[in-house]
Amino acid sequence: MRCTKCGTDNAADARFCNQCATLLRRVCPKCAYPNAPDAKFCAQCGAALGLQSAAGADASVSPVARGSVHLGPEPLEDSPTLDGERKTVTALFADIKGSTELMEDIDPEEARAIIDPALKLMIDAVRHYNGYVVQSTGDGIFALFGAPVAHEDHPQRALYAALRMQEELKRYSAKVLAEGGMPIQGRVGINTGEVVVRSIETGAGQVEYTPIGHTTNLASRMQTAAPVGSIAVSEATRKLCEGYFILKPLGATKVKGVSEPVNVYEVTGLGPLRTRLQRSVGRGLTKFVGREREIEALKHAQIRPGEDAGRSLPRWQSRASASRACSSSSRRLLNPTGWCWKRFRSPTARRQRICR
């Protein structure tokens, strides 16, 4: 039986505490009435007093009496569980080249007035293509595409964001130069691969969503290897974005922390492709079979701008089949500049579809 005054554990048949001589009471777990040590039922409500009473008495003891006041870290069992999820993502690192020299001889408030607008431009570019900003690195950012929100075209989104970022930084740099300041130039590094992402509670209700893996480390090295004012991507990202962007090989580069040289590519602009169908056409499509009736219907349909020809066109069970048929028929039957082929060639439609 535990003493309610000093918290000492006593024998079950003890009447007084062996440390402070306080009369021991069996506290009712139902109504908290203090009963005699040998009582089997509560004198107030009639509840049975057994092992439950000891639990009730234990609950009534203050934490100080139990000696359970912890001045150090919380027990391990109270620590948050780190649940990880394996995902394929595209990591993007961006920073301002020469920021140390830029801030060397100016006041911190003046440096903040120069750096903060550049950081905002970087963050806005990432969010414009539904990326997730993991953290700010002082003079740059670390962002993810493909997590926590999954996108099948996350490598392309990252490169679109990087190009937008560089364009906005060039405009901002021109403005700073016009005001008598130093040029602002950024570097961007991008890599695609698998990571384990998990949420970490840092305290005060704040939760960080962070990845771990070699993919993010290599993306950071790509940023270091990027020429000033440019975008550098790895071989893995190149394979997924080839054709959508113009990539200039920079050759095999020795990267810190990697045993073998890594092929680095510089992104110089947008490529000719806008859709996956166009990329598949470039690689070579399998023969289009089993759609003779639909092709004939397209052949005989009178399709003119402004007319409602939907009733004369066949219905397609699959969007991919409709795309293939439209692409095939436009090359064989229709004017290549007609509405059907132009829909696939429009870069504006592609960007609008990405930004939805």
N, C-alpha and C positions, 0 to 999 in steps of 0.2 A: 504494500500500500504506500502511495506517495504522499508526502507531506505537502499540504497546500501552501505552507508558509516558506519553507526553505527548499522544497523540491527533492528532498532525500527519499530514496526508496527504502521502505521498511518491510519487515516480515508481514505476511498476510494476516496473522493473528495479533499483530502489535496494536496496542491501544494508544501509545504515545510515541512521538518521534524520537529516535535515538540520538538525534543531533541537536534539536532545539526544545525538546520536551513538550511540543505542542500536541494537544489532544487530536488524534486522527479521526477524521470523519469520512464516511462513505457518501460521496456526493451523488445524488440521483441523476442519471443521465437524461431523464425526461423533464423534471421540474427544477433541478439543481438544488434540491433541499438537502442540507447536511444531516446525515443520519449517523447513528452510533456505529462504531467499528464492526460490531458483530451483527448488525441488522441485515436481514435477508430481503426485506421488502421496504420500500419507501414509506415512511410514516405520514407523508403528505399526500401522495397520489397513488400509492399501492403498487408502483412499478417494481419489478424484480431487480434486486441488487446483487450482481455477481461480478464477472469479469468486465461487464460493461461499465460498472461504477468506477472501476480503476481507470478505464479509458476516459470517463467523464471527468474524474479528478485530474487526470493528466492534461485534459484539454483546458481545465480551469487554471492551471498553473501558468504564471506569466513567463515569457521567454527568458527574462533575466534570471528567474528562479531556476529554470532548467539549464542555464548556462549555454543557451543556443544563440547567443548574439555573435554574429560573424562580422569581424572587421575586415576580413580579406575578401577574395573573390567568392562568388556564389558557388555552391557545390556543383559538381559535374552533371548531376542528374537534372539540374535546373537549366543547363545550358541548352540553347536552341539546336535542334537537329538539322544538319546540313544535308538536304536532299539534293542530289545532283541529277542532271538530265543530259544525256549525250545528244549533241546536235551538230549539224554541219552549218557553219556560219561564215560570213565574210567580215573580217576585222579590218578596221580603218584607223590609222594613226595619222594625225596632222599636227604640225607645229609651225611656229614662225622662226625662220632661219635668222640667226644673228640677234635674237632677242636679248641676250646677255650684253652684247656690245651696245645695243639700242638703249638699254636701261642703265648703263654704267654711270653716266654723268648727269642723269636727270633725277628729279625728285620722284619718290614712289607714287605720289598722286598723279604726276604727269605721265608716268609710265602706265599707270592703270587707265588713264584716259585714252592712251594709244592702243593698248593691248585688248581691252574689253570689247571695243567694237569689232575687232578682228575675230575674237572668240565667238561673238554673237553671229557673225557671218558664217563661221564654220558650223555652229550648232544648227542654225536655220537651214543650211544646205543639207545636213544629215536628216533633219526632221521632214524636210520637203519630200524626201523619198522614203519616208516611214522607217528610218533608222533609229537606233536607240543609243543615246549618249551615255556611256558607262561612267566616265569621269572626265574632269578637266585636269590637265597636267600642268597648269600654270600658264604656259604660253601656247598650249595646244589642247587637243581633245583625243579621246579614245572612244570609238563608236563601234557598234555591231549592227550587221544587217542579217536578217534571218532568225533572230532571237531578240526578245521574247516572242515577237510576232513572226511567224514563219512566212517566207515568200519564196516561191520556186525560182525567182529571178534575182535573188539577193546579190549575186556578184555584179550584175549589170546595174542594179540600184546603187551599189557602193561606188562604181565608177562614174555614174551620172552625177552623184553627189560630189565626188572629187572634182570633176570638171566644173561644176557650178561653183564650188568653193574657190577654185583658182581664178575663175572669171570675176567673182565678187571681190577677192583680195586684190586683184589688179586694179579694179576701179577704186577701191579704198586707198591703195598705195598712191595712185595718181592724185587723189585728194590730199593726202598727207604731204606729198611732195610739193603740191601747190601752196600749202601753208607753211613751207619752209622746213618740213621734217625729213626724216630718213625714210627710204623705201621700205615697204612691208612686203616680204616675200615668204611664201609658205612652201612646205614640202609635205607630200602625202604618200603614205605607204599602205598597201593593201595586200591581204593574203586570204585565201579560202581554205578551209579544212575543218576537221572535227575538234570540238572542245567539249568540256563538261561545264555546264552552266548551273549555278546554284544561287539561292538567295541567302544572304548573310545579314542577320540582325545586328546592327552596330550600337544599339542603345537608343533610348529616348524615342522609341517607336520608329526609328529609321531603318530601312531595309535596303541593302545593296544587291543588285543583280549582276554578278560578275562571272566571267568565264575563266577557265584554267586549261592550259594545254600549249603545245608547241606552236599552234596556229597563230595565237596572239603574239608570241615572242618573235616569230618570223615577220609578222606584219610590222612590228616595231623596227626590225632591222631593215625592212624595205623602205621605211621612212628615212632612215639614216643614209641609205644608199641612193635615195632619189636626188637628182640634180635640183638646184635651187629653183623654185617656181614650177616644179613638175610633179608628176605622179608616177610612182614606181609600183609595179605589181609582180607577183611571183608566177612561176610556171603553172601552178594549180589554178590561179585566177585567169591566166591567159587562155587555158584550154576551154574555160567556160564562157569567155567573153570574146573570143576570136571572131572577127567579122562584124560584131556590133561596134567595135572601136578600132581605131588605128593604133597599132602597137609597134613600137620601135625597139628592137633587141639591143640591150646594153652589154650583152655578153655574160659569161659566168663570173660571178663576184664572190669573193671570200667573205663570208658573213660570220661575225663573232658568235660563238656558241654552236655553230653547225660544222660538222666534220668535213663535208664535201661542199665545193663551190655551188652556188645557187644561181640559176638563170634569172636575170632581172630584165623587165620590159618597161619601157616608158610609154605612157598613154598620151598621145598627141592630139586626139580628136575623135569625133564620131565616125564610125565605119558605115559601109553601105547597107548593112542589114538592120532591120527593125523588128522582125518577128522570127520565131523559131521555124516557121514554115519556110521562110526565105533561106535560113541557114540549112535546112534539110534539102532544099532544092540545090544549093551549092554543092552539097556532099553527094547528091544523086538520089533520086527517089525510085522506089520500086514501081513496077508497071501498074497503072491504074486500071483495075479490072472490076467487073461486076456492076458497073454503073452506066451501061450503054443506054438504057431508057432515059435516065436523068440527063445524060449528055445530049441525047436527041431532043429532049424537051428544051434544053438551053439553046440548042441550035435553031429551033423553030420559033422560039419566043421572040417577040418584038420588044426589045428593051431600048427605050429611049429616055433621056433625061427628063424628069418631071412627070412621067407616066407611072401609074400604079400597075406594075407587071407582076405583083406578088401572086395573083391568082393563076398565072400561066406558068409559074416556076414550080419545080418539084420541091417537096418538103424533105428535109434531110434529118435522119435520125441522130446523126453525130455531127458535132461542130467541126471536128477534124475532117470528116468526109466532105462537108460543105466547103471547107477551105481548099481541100485538094481539088475538088471539082471546079471551083471558081478559078483557081490558079491554072488548072489544065485547060479548061475551056477558053480562058482569056488568051492563052498563047495560041490555041488552035483555031478558035472561031471568032473571037471578039477583037476589037481594036485594042492594042496594048495600052493605049492612053485612056481607055474607057473606065467607067466607074468601078468595075470589079477589081481590076488590077491596081488602080490608083489607091484603093482602100488598103492594100497591103504595103504599098510603097510610101505611104505618108508617114514621115517621122513625127508629125504633130499628133496623129492618132495614137502612135505608140507611147508618146510621153503622157498623153491624157490618160491612157489605160493604166500606166504605171502609177500615176498620182491620184487615182481614185481612192 
